[in-house]
């Protein structure tokens, strides 16, 4: 019933598997900005996990407990919504890919601001 043990497991895996090795590499190699960036990203993820873990302690208080329950229910609803949303997004992306697949030759490009207008004008000019 209590799922915080799984959260703790994820936290320890991230902190011991990502945070500590990246920190050790960043301490030993001061010249590489990629290692320092990876270390900071790892610790940012660990910090985010720690702050959300703080919600378990707030759930025990009588004034903040209902809000934590509302937030957890909202996260479950958002997960369900994001699943349905991703199905529609993949469907529409595939439909547009099929619609625009034969519109361009190898040398043609589409500007980000005028994508569909330029695609239509290219289709009319070629065909």
TORPA-4810 file (N, C-alpha, C, O; in nm, 3 decimals):
<nodes>
NODE_1_0.082_-0.119_0.000_0.000_0.000_0.000_0.086_0.126_0.000_0.052_0.223_-0.067_X
NODE_2_0.194_0.125_0.072_0.283_0.240_0.076_0.387_0.224_-0.035_0.464_0.128_-0.035_X
NODE_3_0.390_0.319_-0.127_0.480_0.307_-0.242_0.606_0.391_-0.226_0.682_0.406_-0.322_X
NODE_4_0.630_0.447_-0.110_0.748_0.529_-0.091_0.877_0.447_-0.092_0.984_0.502_-0.117_X
NODE_5_0.869_0.318_-0.066_0.990_0.235_-0.069_1.046_0.231_-0.211_1.167_0.230_-0.229_X
NODE_6_0.958_0.228_-0.312_1.004_0.228_-0.450_1.070_0.362_-0.484_1.170_0.367_-0.555_X
NODE_7_1.014_0.468_-0.433_1.070_0.601_-0.453_1.209_0.610_-0.389_1.301_0.665_-0.449_X
NODE_8_1.223_0.555_-0.268_1.354_0.552_-0.201_1.455_0.472_-0.282_1.572_0.511_-0.292_X
NODE_9_1.411_0.361_-0.338_1.501_0.279_-0.419_1.550_0.358_-0.540_1.669_0.355_-0.572_X
NODE_10_1.460_0.427_-0.607_1.500_0.509_-0.722_1.597_0.618_-0.678_1.696_0.645_-0.746_X
NODE_11_1.569_0.681_-0.565_1.656_0.788_-0.516_1.797_0.734_-0.488_1.895_0.796_-0.528_X
NODE_12_1.807_0.620_-0.419_1.939_0.568_-0.387_2.014_0.522_-0.512_2.136_0.538_-0.521_X
NODE_13_1.942_0.466_-0.608_2.008_0.425_-0.733_2.062_0.547_-0.805_2.175_0.545_-0.854_X
NODE_14_1.981_0.656_-0.813_2.028_0.777_-0.880_2.143_0.841_-0.805_2.241_0.884_-0.866_X
NODE_15_2.133_0.848_-0.673_2.238_0.918_-0.599_2.368_0.839_-0.598_2.475_0.897_-0.613_X
NODE_16_2.360_0.708_-0.582_2.482_0.628_-0.581_2.531_0.594_-0.721_2.651_0.581_-0.744_X
NODE_17_2.439_0.582_-0.815_2.478_0.542_-0.950_2.513_0.657_-1.041_2.593_0.641_-1.133_X
NODE_18_2.454_0.774_-1.017_2.479_0.889_-1.105_2.551_1.001_-1.031_2.654_1.051_-1.077_X
NODE_19_2.497_1.040_-0.916_2.549_1.157_-0.846_2.691_1.143_-0.798_2.774_1.231_-0.825_X
NODE_20_2.722_1.036_-0.729_2.856_1.018_-0.672_2.962_0.999_-0.782_3.066_1.065_-0.777_X
NODE_21_2.940_0.911_-0.882_3.043_0.899_-0.987_3.064_1.028_-1.066_3.178_1.062_-1.099_X
NODE_22_2.956_1.100_-1.096_2.972_1.226_-1.170_3.046_1.328_-1.086_3.128_1.405_-1.139_X
NODE_23_3.019_1.331_-0.957_3.089_1.426_-0.870_3.238_1.392_-0.861_3.322_1.481_-0.863_X
NODE_24_3.269_1.265_-0.851_3.410_1.224_-0.846_3.481_1.258_-0.976_3.594_1.306_-0.975_X
NODE_25_3.414_1.234_-1.090_3.474_1.269_-1.219_3.491_1.419_-1.234_3.592_1.465_-1.289_X
NODE_26_3.395_1.496_-1.186_3.405_1.642_-1.196_3.516_1.697_-1.107_3.580_1.796_-1.143_X
NODE_27_3.540_1.633_-0.991_3.648_1.677_-0.904_3.784_1.647_-0.966_3.878_1.726_-0.951_X
NODE_28_3.796_1.533_-1.035_3.924_1.493_-1.092_3.954_1.560_-1.225_4.071_1.573_-1.261_X
NODE_29_3.854_1.603_-1.297_3.873_1.660_-1.431_3.808_1.798_-1.436_3.691_1.809_-1.473_X
NODE_30_3.882_1.900_-1.400_3.827_2.036_-1.397_3.818_2.099_-1.535_3.751_2.200_-1.551_X
NODE_31_3.884_2.041_-1.634_3.885_2.102_-1.766_3.762_2.068_-1.848_3.723_2.146_-1.935_X
NODE_32_3.700_1.955_-1.824_3.590_1.909_-1.907_3.458_1.968_-1.858_3.411_1.937_-1.748_X
NODE_33_3.399_2.053_-1.940_3.273_2.114_-1.901_3.158_2.014_-1.911_3.057_2.030_-1.843_X
NODE_34_3.170_1.910_-1.995_3.064_1.811_-2.007_3.051_1.728_-1.880_2.939_1.694_-1.840_X
NODE_35_3.160_1.697_-1.816_3.155_1.620_-1.692_3.094_1.704_-1.581_3.015_1.654_-1.502_X
NODE_36_3.130_1.832_-1.575_3.073_1.921_-1.474_2.924_1.938_-1.499_2.846_1.940_-1.404_X
NODE_37_2.884_1.952_-1.624_2.743_1.965_-1.657_2.666_1.838_-1.620_2.555_1.846_-1.568_X
NODE_38_2.724_1.722_-1.647_2.660_1.596_-1.609_2.647_1.585_-1.458_2.547_1.535_-1.408_X
NODE_39_2.748_1.630_-1.386_2.743_1.628_-1.240_2.632_1.718_-1.187_2.558_1.680_-1.097_X
NODE_40_2.622_1.838_-1.244_2.517_1.930_-1.199_2.378_1.877_-1.233_2.286_1.891_-1.153_X
NODE_41_2.363_1.816_-1.350_2.233_1.759_-1.387_2.196_1.643_-1.295_2.080_1.629_-1.256_X
NODE_42_2.294_1.561_-1.261_2.268_1.451_-1.168_2.226_1.501_-1.032_2.132_1.447_-0.973_X
NODE_43_2.293_1.602_-0.981_2.256_1.655_-0.850_2.125_1.732_-0.855_2.054_1.737_-0.755_X
NODE_44_2.092_1.792_-0.968_1.961_1.857_-0.981_1.849_1.754_-0.976_1.745_1.778_-0.914_X
NODE_45_1.869_1.639_-1.039_1.771_1.532_-1.034_1.757_1.478_-0.892_1.646_1.452_-0.846_X
NODE_46_1.869_1.461_-0.824_1.866_1.413_-0.685_1.795_1.514_-0.596_1.718_1.476_-0.508_X
NODE_47_1.821_1.642_-0.617_1.755_1.746_-0.538_1.604_1.744_-0.560_1.527_1.759_-0.465_X
NODE_48_1.562_1.727_-0.685_1.420_1.718_-0.714_1.357_1.598_-0.645_1.246_1.609_-0.592_X
NODE_49_1.426_1.485_-0.644_1.374_1.367_-0.576_1.364_1.389_-0.426_1.267_1.344_-0.363_X
NODE_50_1.462_1.457_-0.368_1.457_1.482_-0.224_1.343_1.575_-0.185_1.276_1.553_-0.084_X
NODE_51_1.319_1.679_-0.265_1.211_1.771_-0.233_1.074_1.706_-0.249_0.983_1.736_-0.171_X
NODE_52_1.058_1.619_-0.347_0.930_1.549_-0.357_0.915_1.444_-0.249_0.803_1.410_-0.211_X
NODE_53_1.025_1.391_-0.200_1.019_1.296_-0.088_0.972_1.365_0.039_0.916_1.301_0.128_X
NODE_54_0.995_1.495_0.046_0.951_1.573_0.161_0.798_1.573_0.173_0.745_1.600_0.280_X
NODE_55_0.728_1.543_0.064_0.583_1.537_0.067_0.532_1.429_0.163_0.425_1.444_0.222_X
NODE_56_0.607_1.321_0.179_0.563_1.216_0.271_0.555_1.269_0.414_0.465_1.232_0.489_X
NODE_57_0.647_1.355_0.451_0.645_1.410_0.586_0.535_1.514_0.601_0.479_1.530_0.710_X
NODE_58_0.503_1.584_0.493_0.393_1.679_0.499_0.258_1.609_0.502_0.160_1.667_0.551_X
NODE_59_0.250_1.488_0.452_0.123_1.414_0.452_0.078_1.378_0.593_-0.041_1.356_0.615_X
NODE_60_0.168_1.373_0.687_0.132_1.337_0.824_0.068_1.451_0.901_0.003_1.429_1.003_X
NODE_61_0.085_1.572_0.854_0.030_1.689_0.923_-0.116_1.707_0.882_-0.153_1.682_0.767_X
NODE_62_-0.198_1.752_0.976_-0.342_1.758_0.949_-0.381_1.870_0.852_-0.485_1.860_0.787_X
NODE_63_-0.301_1.974_0.841_-0.337_2.082_0.749_-0.281_2.061_0.608_-0.343_2.103_0.510_X
NODE_64_-0.166_1.999_0.597_-0.107_1.978_0.465_-0.135_1.839_0.408_-0.116_1.816_0.289_X
NODE_65_-0.181_1.746_0.491_-0.208_1.610_0.447_-0.307_1.601_0.332_-0.282_1.531_0.234_X
NODE_66_-0.423_1.671_0.343_-0.518_1.664_0.229_-0.461_1.720_0.099_-0.494_1.671_-0.009_X
NODE_67_-0.376_1.821_0.108_-0.317_1.877_-0.013_-0.221_1.777_-0.079_-0.216_1.767_-0.201_X
NODE_68_-0.147_1.704_0.001_-0.057_1.602_-0.054_-0.137_1.493_-0.122_-0.098_1.444_-0.228_X
NODE_69_-0.250_1.455_-0.063_-0.337_1.355_-0.124_-0.394_1.406_-0.257_-0.401_1.332_-0.354_X
NODE_70_-0.433_1.534_-0.261_-0.485_1.593_-0.384_-0.376_1.596_-0.490_-0.403_1.565_-0.607_X
NODE_71_-0.254_1.631_-0.452_-0.143_1.635_-0.548_-0.114_1.496_-0.603_-0.091_1.481_-0.723_X
NODE_72_-0.115_1.395_-0.518_-0.088_1.259_-0.566_-0.198_1.210_-0.659_-0.170_1.143_-0.758_X
NODE_73_-0.325_1.243_-0.629_-0.434_1.206_-0.720_-0.423_1.282_-0.852_-0.453_1.227_-0.959_X
NODE_74_-0.380_1.406_-0.845_-0.364_1.485_-0.966_-0.252_1.429_-1.053_-0.263_1.429_-1.176_X
NODE_75_-0.145_1.381_-0.993_-0.036_1.322_-1.070_-0.080_1.194_-1.141_-0.037_1.167_-1.253_X
NODE_76_-0.166_1.115_-1.076_-0.218_0.995_-1.140_-0.305_1.034_-1.259_-0.296_0.974_-1.366_X
NODE_77_-0.390_1.136_-1.241_-0.475_1.182_-1.352_-0.391_1.239_-1.465_-0.422_1.217_-1.582_X
NODE_78_-0.286_1.312_-1.432_-0.200_1.368_-1.536_-0.128_1.258_-1.613_-0.110_1.270_-1.734_X
NODE_79_-0.089_1.151_-1.546_-0.023_1.039_-1.613_-0.118_0.975_-1.714_-0.080_0.945_-1.827_X
NODE_80_-0.243_0.955_-1.673_-0.341_0.898_-1.765_-0.365_0.991_-1.883_-0.373_0.946_-1.997_X
NODE_81_-0.376_1.121_-1.857_-0.397_1.218_-1.964_-0.279_1.220_-2.060_-0.298_1.224_-2.181_X
NODE_82_-0.156_1.218_-2.007_-0.038_1.223_-2.093_-0.027_1.099_-2.181_0.024_1.106_-2.292_X
NODE_83_-0.075_0.985_-2.131_-0.076_0.865_-2.214_-0.171_0.883_-2.331_-0.133_0.855_-2.445_X
NODE_84_-0.293_0.928_-2.305_-0.390_0.949_-2.412_-0.341_1.059_-2.507_-0.354_1.046_-2.629_X
NODE_85_-0.285_1.164_-2.452_-0.233_1.275_-2.533_-0.121_1.228_-2.626_-0.115_1.267_-2.742_X
NODE_86_-0.032_1.143_-2.573_0.079_1.095_-2.656_0.029_1.005_-2.769_0.087_1.006_-2.877_X
NODE_87_-0.077_0.928_-2.745_-0.134_0.846_-2.853_-0.185_0.936_-2.965_-0.160_0.908_-3.082_X
NODE_88_-0.257_1.044_-2.930_-0.306_1.136_-3.032_-0.191_1.209_-3.102_-0.195_1.227_-3.224_X
NODE_89_-0.090_1.250_-3.027_0.022_1.322_-3.088_0.098_1.233_-3.186_0.136_1.279_-3.294_X
NODE_90_0.120_1.109_-3.151_0.189_1.018_-3.242_0.104_0.994_-3.366_0.155_0.987_-3.477_X
NODE_91_-0.027_0.981_-3.346_-0.117_0.962_-3.460_-0.115_1.081_-3.555_-0.105_1.063_-3.677_X
NODE_92_-0.125_1.203_-3.501_-0.122_1.321_-3.586_0.015_1.341_-3.651_0.023_1.381_-3.767_X
NODE_93_0.121_1.313_-3.579_0.255_1.325_-3.637_0.272_1.228_-3.753_0.329_1.263_-3.856_X
NODE_94_0.223_1.107_-3.736_0.234_1.009_-3.844_0.147_1.050_-3.963_0.188_1.031_-4.077_X
NODE_95_0.029_1.105_-3.937_-0.058_1.149_-4.045_0.007_1.263_-4.124_0.004_1.262_-4.247_X
NODE_96_0.065_1.360_-4.055_0.132_1.470_-4.126_0.256_1.422_-4.200_0.288_1.472_-4.307_X
NODE_97_0.326_1.326_-4.143_0.441_1.270_-4.212_0.398_1.205_-4.343_0.463_1.222_-4.446_X
NODE_98_0.287_1.130_-4.339_0.239_1.066_-4.461_0.187_1.167_-4.561_0.203_1.149_-4.681_X
NODE_99_0.124_1.275_-4.512_0.073_1.378_-4.603_0.185_1.456_-4.671_0.173_1.491_-4.788_X
NODE_100_0.291_1.483_-4.600_0.398_1.567_-4.652_0.519_1.488_-4.703_0.618_1.549_-4.742_X
NODE_101_0.512_1.356_-4.703_0.628_1.275_-4.739_0.670_1.297_-4.884_0.790_1.301_-4.912_X
NODE_102_0.577_1.310_-4.977_0.614_1.324_-5.116_0.620_1.468_-5.162_0.632_1.493_-5.282_X
NODE_103_0.612_1.565_-5.070_0.603_1.705_-5.108_0.737_1.768_-5.142_0.740_1.870_-5.211_X
NODE_104_0.847_1.712_-5.099_0.976_1.778_-5.111_1.074_1.687_-5.184_1.072_1.565_-5.169_X
NODE_105_1.160_1.751_-5.262_1.272_1.676_-5.318_1.390_1.690_-5.222_1.375_1.749_-5.115_X
NODE_106_1.503_1.637_-5.257_1.617_1.635_-5.165_1.669_1.774_-5.131_1.717_1.795_-5.020_X
NODE_107_1.662_1.868_-5.223_1.721_2.000_-5.200_1.627_2.099_-5.134_1.671_2.205_-5.091_X
NODE_108_1.497_2.068_-5.125_1.401_2.162_-5.069_1.405_2.160_-4.918_1.426_2.055_-4.856_X
NODE_109_1.385_2.277_-4.859_1.376_2.288_-4.714_1.251_2.363_-4.678_1.193_2.434_-4.761_X
NODE_110_1.209_2.349_-4.555_1.091_2.418_-4.505_1.135_2.511_-4.394_1.199_2.467_-4.298_X
NODE_111_1.101_2.637_-4.405_1.130_2.733_-4.300_1.037_2.707_-4.183_0.921_2.669_-4.203_X
NODE_112_1.085_2.725_-4.061_1.004_2.695_-3.943_0.881_2.784_-3.932_0.779_2.741_-3.880_X
NODE_113_0.889_2.907_-3.981_0.778_2.999_-3.964_0.671_2.983_-4.072_0.555_3.017_-4.048_X
NODE_114_0.708_2.932_-4.187_0.611_2.923_-4.297_0.598_2.781_-4.349_0.578_2.761_-4.469_X
NODE_115_0.609_2.683_-4.262_0.618_2.544_-4.302_0.510_2.496_-4.396_0.541_2.450_-4.506_X
NODE_116_0.383_2.504_-4.356_0.277_2.448_-4.439_0.249_2.536_-4.561_0.215_2.483_-4.667_X
NODE_117_0.262_2.667_-4.549_0.240_2.755_-4.664_0.345_2.728_-4.772_0.312_2.724_-4.891_X
NODE_118_0.469_2.711_-4.732_0.575_2.685_-4.828_0.560_2.546_-4.887_0.590_2.524_-5.004_X
NODE_119_0.514_2.450_-4.806_0.493_2.315_-4.860_0.386_2.315_-4.966_0.398_2.245_-5.067_X
NODE_120_0.279_2.392_-4.945_0.174_2.401_-5.046_0.221_2.468_-5.173_0.186_2.424_-5.282_X
NODE_121_0.301_2.574_-5.159_0.350_2.643_-5.279_0.449_2.557_-5.355_0.452_2.563_-5.478_X
NODE_122_0.529_2.477_-5.287_0.620_2.385_-5.356_0.544_2.278_-5.432_0.582_2.239_-5.543_X
NODE_123_0.436_2.231_-5.371_0.357_2.127_-5.435_0.294_2.182_-5.563_0.292_2.113_-5.665_X
NODE_124_0.241_2.305_-5.559_0.179_2.365_-5.676_0.282_2.394_-5.784_0.253_2.377_-5.903_X
NODE_125_0.401_2.438_-5.744_0.504_2.473_-5.843_0.556_2.350_-5.915_0.588_2.357_-6.034_X
NODE_126_0.566_2.236_-5.846_0.620_2.115_-5.906_0.517_2.037_-5.984_0.550_1.968_-6.080_X
NODE_127_0.393_2.046_-5.945_0.295_1.957_-6.002_0.200_2.025_-6.089_0.111_1.961_-6.145_X
</nodes>
